[in-house]
Amino acid sequence: MIAGRRGHVDGPARPELAMAAAVSGVVRRVEELGDLAQAHIQHLSEAAGEDDHFLIRASAALEKLKLLCGEEQECSNPSNLLELYTQAILDMTYFEENKLVDEDFPEDSSPQKVKELLSFLSEPEILVKENNMHPKLCDLLGDELLECLSWRRGALLYMYCHCLTKRREWLLRKSHLLQKYLVDGINYLLQMLNYRCPVQLNEGVSFQDLDTAKLLSTGIFSDIHVLAMMYSGEMCYWGLKHCADLQSENHEVDTDVFGASCTTHKEPLDFREVGEKILKKYVSVCEGPLKEQEWNTANAKQILSFFQQRCS
């Protein structure tokens, strides 16, 4: 009788205990990451020798994060904490990215700095992946922030690769590194474009603006989505132009929609095939629903012509 009562009481409590432990783990990890980021911001501020708007805002977010982490566990919302941390990371890394661009990505220090920034921008997503098996933690960050993290990583590698393609001597020695950066950057941009599913247009969905409806039905939710298509297409062009001899190596692109399944499906990246597909969509969108906004398609058409020449 006693054993029966204990089993009846303890059984349902186990999932609650597991959930509490998971929440506590997320709070503790976010607090640790916040402390590391705050120390990094202090170092950046001291090195800059002046106050910067983005660093000030990032530091303020981390101070708020620290206060919230110190509250009772029952009051701690892991989603709010991770969102605060993510916003701080986006501001902090934006400051550093601008510095790299202004300095034209110094050859000696940029590889390590870019790697460091990618690591910072990956931490929130890693935390989400580690905890998506818990029902209450599977949506720690919304699609828009996850899109932003992928966009920022892809755009960073786009800017870095744009700089590297102008360094002829470097390309002769390290084209294999350029290929790696390009594949990673394209992967991030495609991931960003695939977070949200296109809106299915049917009789139950009405739009006053037909062009907006067409954009949403093709998975275009903002100007950043349009720019991501152009960036990824241009990176495919650089890959085919500078790394064609390395195409046979086993470099892959993640074609899975993050969070949509438990498995990751990877396929070898074909620069021409991927670039042609994404740029045709870019031209179609810019000369269709976005025609009035006058997006430039000249460069995209030149690259598509280059792809066709390589195909024939």
KAKA-V827912 format. One record per pair of residues at least 6 apart in sequence whose ideal C-beta (glycine too) atoms are under 8 Angstrom apart, sorted by the first residue. I is the first residue (numbers start at 0). GAP is how many residues later the second one is. Records with the same first field share a line. If there is no record, write none. Layout:
# KAKA-V827912
I->GAP + GAP
This chain:
# KAKA-V827912
17->116
18->115 + 117
19->53
21->109 + 112 + 115
22->50 + 53 + 55 + 113 + 114
23->49
24->106
25->52 + 55 + 56 + 101 + 105 + 111 + 114
26->42 + 46 + 49 + 51 + 54
28->98
29->35 + 39 + 48 + 51 + 52 + 55 + 97
30->34 + 35 + 38 + 50
32->52 + 90 + 94
33->28 + 31 + 32 + 35 + 51 + 54
34->31
36->21 + 25 + 48 + 51 + 52 + 55 + 83
37->21 + 24 + 25 + 28
39->52
40->14 + 17 + 18 + 21 + 51
41->17
43->8 + 11 + 48 + 51 + 52
44->6 + 7 + 10 + 14
47->7
51->43
53->37 + 38 + 40 + 41
54->36 + 37 + 40
56->31 + 34
57->29 + 30 + 31 + 33 + 34 + 37
58->29
60->23 + 24 + 26 + 27 + 30
61->22 + 23 + 26
63->20
64->16 + 19 + 20 + 23
67->8 + 12 + 13 + 16
68->7 + 12
77->59 + 62
78->60 + 61 + 62
81->42 + 45 + 46 + 58 + 59
82->58 + 62
84->38 + 39
85->38 + 55 + 59 + 63
88->31 + 32 + 34 + 35
89->31 + 58 + 59 + 62
91->28
92->24 + 27 + 28 + 59 + 63
93->58
95->17 + 21
96->20 + 55 + 59 + 62
99->6 + 10 + 13 + 14 + 59 + 60
100->58
103->59
104->9 + 54 + 55 + 58 + 59
106->60 + 63
109->50
110->66
113->42 + 43 + 46
116->39
117->35 + 38 + 39 + 66
120->28 + 31 + 32 + 35
121->27 + 31
123->17 + 21 + 25
124->16 + 21 + 24 + 25 + 133
126->13
127->12 + 13 + 18 + 131
130->6 + 7 + 9
131->6 + 8 + 127
142->52 + 53
145->49 + 112 + 113
146->45 + 48 + 49 + 77
149->38 + 39 + 41 + 42 + 45 + 108
150->37 + 38 + 41 + 73 + 77
152->31 + 32 + 35
153->31 + 32 + 33 + 34 + 35 + 37 + 38 + 74 + 77 + 78
154->34 + 73 + 76
155->29
156->24 + 25 + 27 + 28 + 31 + 78
157->27 + 31 + 73 + 76 + 77
159->21
160->17 + 20 + 21 + 24 + 74 + 77
161->76
163->6 + 7 + 14 + 17
164->6 + 13 + 73 + 77
170->7 + 71
174->67 + 68 + 70 + 71
175->67 + 70 + 73
177->60 + 61 + 64 + 65
178->60 + 63 + 64 + 67 + 70 + 72
179->71
181->53 + 54 + 56 + 57 + 61 + 89
182->56 + 68 + 69 + 70 + 86
184->46 + 47 + 50
185->46 + 49 + 50 + 53 + 67 + 83 + 88
186->66 + 67 + 82
188->39 + 42 + 43 + 46
189->42 + 63 + 64 + 65 + 84 + 88
190->63 + 66 + 67
191->32 + 33 + 36
192->26 + 32 + 35 + 36 + 39
193->25 + 63 + 64
194->62 + 63 + 64
195->23 + 25
196->22 + 60
197->18 + 19 + 20 + 21
198->6 + 14 + 17 + 18
199->17
200->6 + 12 + 15 + 16
204->8
206->6 + 9
210->77 + 78 + 79
211->77
213->74 + 75
214->6 + 70 + 74 + 75
217->63 + 67
218->6
219->6 + 65 + 69
225->56 + 59 + 60 + 64 + 69
228->49 + 50 + 52 + 53 + 56
229->49 + 52 + 69 + 70
231->42 + 43 + 46
232->42 + 45 + 46 + 49 + 67 + 70
233->65 + 69
234->40
235->35 + 36 + 38 + 39 + 40 + 42 + 43 + 67
236->34 + 38 + 66 + 69 + 70
238->30 + 32 + 36
239->7 + 31 + 32 + 35 + 66 + 67 + 70
240->65
242->28
246->23 + 24
249->18
250->17 + 18
251->14 + 15 + 16 + 17
252->13 + 14 + 15 + 16 + 21
253->10 + 11 + 12
254->10 + 11 + 12
255->7 + 8 + 9 + 10
271->35 + 38 + 39
274->28 + 32
275->28 + 31
278->21 + 24 + 25 + 28
279->24
281->15 + 18
282->14 + 17 + 18 + 21
285->7 + 9 + 10 + 11 + 14
286->10
